[in-house]
Amino acid sequence: MEWSSLRRSPALSVPDRLAVDLERLILEGELKPGDRLPTEQELGELFGVSRVSIRQALRELEARGLIDRKPGRGTTVRSTAARSGQAGSAISALLHPANGTVELARIMELRAIIEPPIAALAAQRLTLRDTEQLRALVEEMEQETDLERYAELDRVFHQAISQYTHNPLLAQLTELIATEIAPSRRHSVQSPERRLASSQAHRKIFEALARNDAEQAEAEARAHVETVLREALKAASSAETPQIKEQA
């Protein structure tokens, strides 16, 4: 892990910048479950900031359930299973597809039910650091031409919104759903036109979130996920094999 390459967000305080950068690495999977972070002293030396700032950033990530800090054992990235516990295991079992097309369609219906209210809740609770993280994701998606990388940014964007409800249970639920549809994202064949439409939808969701407009954020999220649901159901009904090409 090249720690010195982390991007910086000048609009934020030092602890918030660090928390945003580390969170992005976790959401994108560069920091994987079980990975150990450098010590507070090492991070302070790498970034040229005080241990107090490092400690505040790590405390924020710990409160979000993204890392585990134990005296004498250091700081590690928490796994999805560790964050979700028995409830998460039960949900994961329910989501595990027995029939790819049918189960993915059901997952997409679940997304259509839960994601719009999650966006509304996030709009009410969004902090400056949350807004800057989402802004960076939207801008990167708008410039990205590699379709597989775009799909990964897409996943991170939706996961970040659920994180910004500041309700770990909602974040865990959406992470489990994202895990189930990850194979279809990776193997989907996305056109530039579909990517453009998706980017425009993400931009509308972000702008509503940034205005703390809960009603509009919910409406934009609903319009987006219902469009994806229609595409998934269309693919499910016409597919000859238990596979759906899905991109959200």
Contacts in CASP RR format, 6 or more apart in sequence:
PFRMAT RR
TARGET T0000
AUTHOR 0000-0000-0000
METHOD contacts of the structure
MODEL  1
MEWSSLRRSPALSVPDRLAVDLERLILEGELKPGDRLPTEQELGELFGVS
RVSIRQALRELEARGLIDRKPGRGTTVRSTAARSGQAGSAISALLHPANG
TVELARIMELRAIIEPPIAALAAQRLTLRDTEQLRALVEEMEQETDLERY
AELDRVFHQAISQYTHNPLLAQLTELIATEIAPSRRHSVQSPERRLASSQ
AHRKIFEALARNDAEQAEAEARAHVETVLREALKAASSAETPQIKEQA
1 25 0 8 1.000
1 30 0 8 1.000
1 31 0 8 1.000
1 35 0 8 1.000
3 38 0 8 1.000
3 43 0 8 1.000
3 46 0 8 1.000
3 47 0 8 1.000
4 46 0 8 1.000
6 21 0 8 1.000
6 22 0 8 1.000
6 25 0 8 1.000
6 47 0 8 1.000
7 21 0 8 1.000
7 24 0 8 1.000
7 136 0 8 1.000
8 17 0 8 1.000
8 21 0 8 1.000
9 16 0 8 1.000
9 17 0 8 1.000
9 20 0 8 1.000
9 21 0 8 1.000
9 129 0 8 1.000
9 132 0 8 1.000
9 133 0 8 1.000
9 136 0 8 1.000
10 17 0 8 1.000
11 128 0 8 1.000
11 132 0 8 1.000
12 20 0 8 1.000
12 128 0 8 1.000
12 129 0 8 1.000
12 132 0 8 1.000
14 49 0 8 1.000
14 53 0 8 1.000
15 53 0 8 1.000
15 54 0 8 1.000
15 56 0 8 1.000
15 57 0 8 1.000
15 60 0 8 1.000
16 57 0 8 1.000
16 60 0 8 1.000
16 128 0 8 1.000
16 129 0 8 1.000
17 129 0 8 1.000
18 43 0 8 1.000
18 47 0 8 1.000
18 49 0 8 1.000
18 53 0 8 1.000
18 54 0 8 1.000
18 57 0 8 1.000
19 56 0 8 1.000
19 57 0 8 1.000
19 58 0 8 1.000
19 60 0 8 1.000
19 61 0 8 1.000
19 129 0 8 1.000
20 129 0 8 1.000
20 132 0 8 1.000
20 133 0 8 1.000
22 31 0 8 1.000
22 37 0 8 1.000
22 57 0 8 1.000
22 58 0 8 1.000
22 61 0 8 1.000
22 66 0 8 1.000
22 67 0 8 1.000
23 61 0 8 1.000
23 64 0 8 1.000
23 66 0 8 1.000
23 133 0 8 1.000
23 163 0 8 1.000
24 133 0 8 1.000
24 136 0 8 1.000
24 156 0 8 1.000
25 31 0 8 1.000
26 61 0 8 1.000
26 66 0 8 1.000
26 67 0 8 1.000
26 77 0 8 1.000
27 156 0 8 1.000
27 159 0 8 1.000
27 160 0 8 1.000
27 163 0 8 1.000
28 152 0 8 1.000
28 156 0 8 1.000
31 37 0 8 1.000
31 77 0 8 1.000
32 77 0 8 1.000
33 77 0 8 1.000
33 78 0 8 1.000
33 79 0 8 1.000
33 80 0 8 1.000
33 82 0 8 1.000
34 76 0 8 1.000
34 77 0 8 1.000
34 78 0 8 1.000
34 79 0 8 1.000
35 76 0 8 1.000
35 77 0 8 1.000
36 74 0 8 1.000
36 75 0 8 1.000
36 76 0 8 1.000
37 43 0 8 1.000
37 58 0 8 1.000
37 67 0 8 1.000
37 74 0 8 1.000
37 75 0 8 1.000
37 76 0 8 1.000
37 77 0 8 1.000
38 46 0 8 1.000
39 74 0 8 1.000
40 51 0 8 1.000
40 54 0 8 1.000
40 55 0 8 1.000
40 58 0 8 1.000
41 51 0 8 1.000
43 54 0 8 1.000
44 50 0 8 1.000
44 51 0 8 1.000
44 53 0 8 1.000
44 54 0 8 1.000
47 54 0 8 1.000
58 67 0 8 1.000
58 69 0 8 1.000
58 75 0 8 1.000
61 67 0 8 1.000
62 68 0 8 1.000
62 69 0 8 1.000
64 163 0 8 1.000
64 166 0 8 1.000
64 168 0 8 1.000
64 171 0 8 1.000
65 78 0 8 1.000
65 83 0 8 1.000
65 168 0 8 1.000
66 77 0 8 1.000
66 78 0 8 1.000
66 83 0 8 1.000
67 75 0 8 1.000
67 76 0 8 1.000
67 77 0 8 1.000
67 78 0 8 1.000
68 75 0 8 1.000
68 76 0 8 1.000
68 77 0 8 1.000
68 78 0 8 1.000
68 82 0 8 1.000
69 75 0 8 1.000
80 172 0 8 1.000
80 175 0 8 1.000
80 176 0 8 1.000
80 179 0 8 1.000
81 88 0 8 1.000
81 89 0 8 1.000
83 168 0 8 1.000
83 171 0 8 1.000
83 172 0 8 1.000
83 175 0 8 1.000
84 91 0 8 1.000
84 92 0 8 1.000
84 172 0 8 1.000
84 175 0 8 1.000
84 176 0 8 1.000
87 169 0 8 1.000
87 172 0 8 1.000
88 172 0 8 1.000
88 173 0 8 1.000
88 176 0 8 1.000
91 173 0 8 1.000
91 176 0 8 1.000
92 176 0 8 1.000
92 179 0 8 1.000
92 180 0 8 1.000
95 103 0 8 1.000
95 107 0 8 1.000
95 176 0 8 1.000
95 177 0 8 1.000
95 180 0 8 1.000
96 103 0 8 1.000
96 180 0 8 1.000
97 103 0 8 1.000
97 104 0 8 1.000
97 180 0 8 1.000
99 242 0 8 1.000
100 242 0 8 1.000
100 243 0 8 1.000
100 244 0 8 1.000
101 235 0 8 1.000
101 236 0 8 1.000
101 239 0 8 1.000
101 242 0 8 1.000
101 243 0 8 1.000
101 244 0 8 1.000
102 236 0 8 1.000
102 242 0 8 1.000
103 180 0 8 1.000
104 180 0 8 1.000
104 181 0 8 1.000
104 184 0 8 1.000
104 232 0 8 1.000
104 236 0 8 1.000
104 244 0 8 1.000
104 246 0 8 1.000
105 232 0 8 1.000
105 233 0 8 1.000
105 236 0 8 1.000
105 244 0 8 1.000
107 177 0 8 1.000
107 180 0 8 1.000
107 181 0 8 1.000
108 181 0 8 1.000
108 225 0 8 1.000
108 228 0 8 1.000
108 229 0 8 1.000
108 232 0 8 1.000
108 233 0 8 1.000
108 246 0 8 1.000
109 229 0 8 1.000
110 177 0 8 1.000
111 177 0 8 1.000
111 225 0 8 1.000
111 228 0 8 1.000
111 229 0 8 1.000
111 248 0 8 1.000
112 222 0 8 1.000
112 225 0 8 1.000
112 226 0 8 1.000
112 229 0 8 1.000
114 170 0 8 1.000
114 173 0 8 1.000
114 174 0 8 1.000
115 158 0 8 1.000
115 161 0 8 1.000
115 174 0 8 1.000
115 221 0 8 1.000
115 222 0 8 1.000
115 225 0 8 1.000
116 218 0 8 1.000
116 219 0 8 1.000
116 221 0 8 1.000
116 222 0 8 1.000
116 225 0 8 1.000
117 218 0 8 1.000
118 161 0 8 1.000
118 162 0 8 1.000
118 165 0 8 1.000
118 170 0 8 1.000
118 174 0 8 1.000
118 221 0 8 1.000
119 161 0 8 1.000
119 205 0 8 1.000
119 208 0 8 1.000
119 209 0 8 1.000
119 217 0 8 1.000
119 218 0 8 1.000
119 220 0 8 1.000
119 221 0 8 1.000
120 214 0 8 1.000
120 215 0 8 1.000
120 217 0 8 1.000
120 218 0 8 1.000
120 221 0 8 1.000
121 165 0 8 1.000
121 167 0 8 1.000
121 170 0 8 1.000
121 214 0 8 1.000
122 130 0 8 1.000
122 161 0 8 1.000
122 162 0 8 1.000
122 164 0 8 1.000
122 165 0 8 1.000
122 209 0 8 1.000
122 217 0 8 1.000
123 208 0 8 1.000
123 209 0 8 1.000
123 211 0 8 1.000
123 212 0 8 1.000
123 213 0 8 1.000
123 214 0 8 1.000
123 216 0 8 1.000
123 217 0 8 1.000
123 218 0 8 1.000
124 212 0 8 1.000
124 214 0 8 1.000
125 164 0 8 1.000
125 165 0 8 1.000
125 166 0 8 1.000
126 134 0 8 1.000
126 164 0 8 1.000
126 209 0 8 1.000
126 210 0 8 1.000
126 212 0 8 1.000
127 164 0 8 1.000
130 160 0 8 1.000
130 163 0 8 1.000
130 164 0 8 1.000
131 209 0 8 1.000
131 210 0 8 1.000
133 160 0 8 1.000
134 157 0 8 1.000
134 160 0 8 1.000
134 161 0 8 1.000
134 164 0 8 1.000
134 206 0 8 1.000
134 209 0 8 1.000
134 210 0 8 1.000
135 206 0 8 1.000
135 210 0 8 1.000
137 153 0 8 1.000
137 156 0 8 1.000
137 157 0 8 1.000
137 160 0 8 1.000
138 157 0 8 1.000
138 199 0 8 1.000
138 202 0 8 1.000
138 203 0 8 1.000
138 206 0 8 1.000
140 153 0 8 1.000
141 150 0 8 1.000
141 153 0 8 1.000
141 154 0 8 1.000
141 157 0 8 1.000
141 198 0 8 1.000
141 199 0 8 1.000
141 202 0 8 1.000
142 199 0 8 1.000
142 203 0 8 1.000
144 150 0 8 1.000
144 153 0 8 1.000
147 188 0 8 1.000
147 189 0 8 1.000
147 190 0 8 1.000
147 195 0 8 1.000
148 186 0 8 1.000
150 190 0 8 1.000
150 195 0 8 1.000
150 198 0 8 1.000
151 185 0 8 1.000
151 186 0 8 1.000
151 188 0 8 1.000
151 190 0 8 1.000
151 247 0 8 1.000
152 185 0 8 1.000
154 185 0 8 1.000
154 198 0 8 1.000
154 202 0 8 1.000
154 247 0 8 1.000
154 248 0 8 1.000
155 178 0 8 1.000
155 182 0 8 1.000
155 185 0 8 1.000
157 202 0 8 1.000
158 174 0 8 1.000
158 178 0 8 1.000
158 248 0 8 1.000
159 171 0 8 1.000
159 174 0 8 1.000
159 175 0 8 1.000
159 178 0 8 1.000
161 205 0 8 1.000
161 209 0 8 1.000
161 221 0 8 1.000
162 170 0 8 1.000
162 171 0 8 1.000
162 173 0 8 1.000
162 174 0 8 1.000
162 175 0 8 1.000
163 171 0 8 1.000
164 209 0 8 1.000
165 171 0 8 1.000
181 246 0 8 1.000
181 248 0 8 1.000
184 243 0 8 1.000
184 244 0 8 1.000
184 245 0 8 1.000
184 246 0 8 1.000
185 246 0 8 1.000
185 247 0 8 1.000
185 248 0 8 1.000
187 243 0 8 1.000
187 245 0 8 1.000
188 245 0 8 1.000
188 246 0 8 1.000
188 247 0 8 1.000
189 245 0 8 1.000
190 247 0 8 1.000
194 247 0 8 1.000
195 247 0 8 1.000
197 227 0 8 1.000
198 224 0 8 1.000
198 247 0 8 1.000
198 248 0 8 1.000
201 220 0 8 1.000
201 223 0 8 1.000
201 224 0 8 1.000
201 227 0 8 1.000
202 224 0 8 1.000
204 220 0 8 1.000
204 224 0 8 1.000
205 217 0 8 1.000
205 220 0 8 1.000
205 221 0 8 1.000
205 224 0 8 1.000
208 216 0 8 1.000
208 217 0 8 1.000
208 219 0 8 1.000
208 220 0 8 1.000
209 217 0 8 1.000
224 248 0 8 1.000
225 248 0 8 1.000
228 246 0 8 1.000
228 247 0 8 1.000
228 248 0 8 1.000
231 246 0 8 1.000
232 244 0 8 1.000
232 246 0 8 1.000
235 244 0 8 1.000
235 245 0 8 1.000
235 246 0 8 1.000
236 244 0 8 1.000
END
